[in-house]
Amino acid sequence: NSDNITEGTSNLYFTNARADARIVNAGSANWNTAYTVANAALPKAGGTMTGNIAHASNFTIDAGGDIILDADGGDVILKDAGAAYGKFTNGSGSLHIVAQGADNDIKFYGNDGGSSVLALHLDMSVAGAATFNGAISSGNIVSSGVVTANSAMQIIGATGGSGYMYIYDSDIGTSPTANGFLIQKSGTSAYIRNRESGGKLFLGAGDDPDHLTIFPNGDYYAGTTKWFDQARN
């Protein structure tokens, strides 16, 4: 088909559904192929690719729709100069984001008013310890270990409200507000309460936990001696 043959100044171009080729120095006795487009490996009309695509500079995929990565092996692996540094894995339907290499961290960056900020740092050298750059907003924060503050820990209530903290043993009751130990600051007043029904409040120092005991009926004991009798006052 003559429509598939184009003559240039010194080159002859052939076009077909399988491959595009350019023959250099068409008038030469030895025709040398200088350029072959990868349609033999990646058909123009779609199909199955064989081999790899390599490019010496930036490589852009610009799709009018979505870009879909479908890996039957379950892994999308990220490499730099042949060395893997991360991957996305299908773990039984769950998305796993993996930093490859011993103690390699995962960091989340963003743009705050034109400045780059590290929003979240997951430190893999300490089992993925998370460091947030700003505040954490959550209805509930659950910890199975120790909560450590590197500076003063603050519990701040809503504007016009009160700041409070409940220490709660879930084996005793189902509600921290009804069964917890409350430390509260409201306005100019401060409160320490045992909200457990029938529970006592002990104040002590050193190895003695009950220098002062406050009973639910309002009686005060200093050690084992009744110091204040609510019924008599």
Disulfide bonds with the S-S distance in Angstrom:
none
